[in-house]
């Protein structure tokens, strides 16, 4: 009887887990909207408006955190490899206060992003957005792209192949495609695309 009960309990857990991770979840906060795939453990689409171009809140000591009831990536997916916890909604653009900054450190807002891309051209483009927001209303949308076959880490998260990023300001629109790879020596303008 104990063996059957143990099997049944395990079976119920597996069925619940599979049902809960299929599909996509749309999460809206007061600073961003994210469509998230629990199956891929990655965001799929992100929308935000740069709110704090003059913000000064410090991020020192702030760590990524997991939301309740949503299966996301975690620290193990980023350990001992070339993948950074790439903020899709940039922390620096929401450094108004501790609360808005903290919201950007949610694993819902973290994509497996090549460290060179994240720390290089991506970061410099985020600074450009922030500077634009000193003069204009700046809206941003990011689409996280995945290849076929998918690059699934042993820890379970799937590595994106690239990122489409569109920025709107002053009745203008600029769009970019960034492959998720080493971009050392390049400028963010090298990744502009015509739409």
Secondary structure, 3 states (H helix, E strand, C coil): CHHHHHHHHHHHHHHHHHHHHCCEEEEECCCEEEEEECCCCEEEEEEEECCCCCCCCCCCCCCCECCCCCCCCCHHHHCCCCEEEEECCCHHHHCCCHHHHHHCCEHHHEEEEEHHHHHCHHHHHHHHHHHHCCCCCCEEEEEEECCCCCEECCCCCEECCEEEEEEEECCEEEEEEEECCCCCCCCHHHHEECC
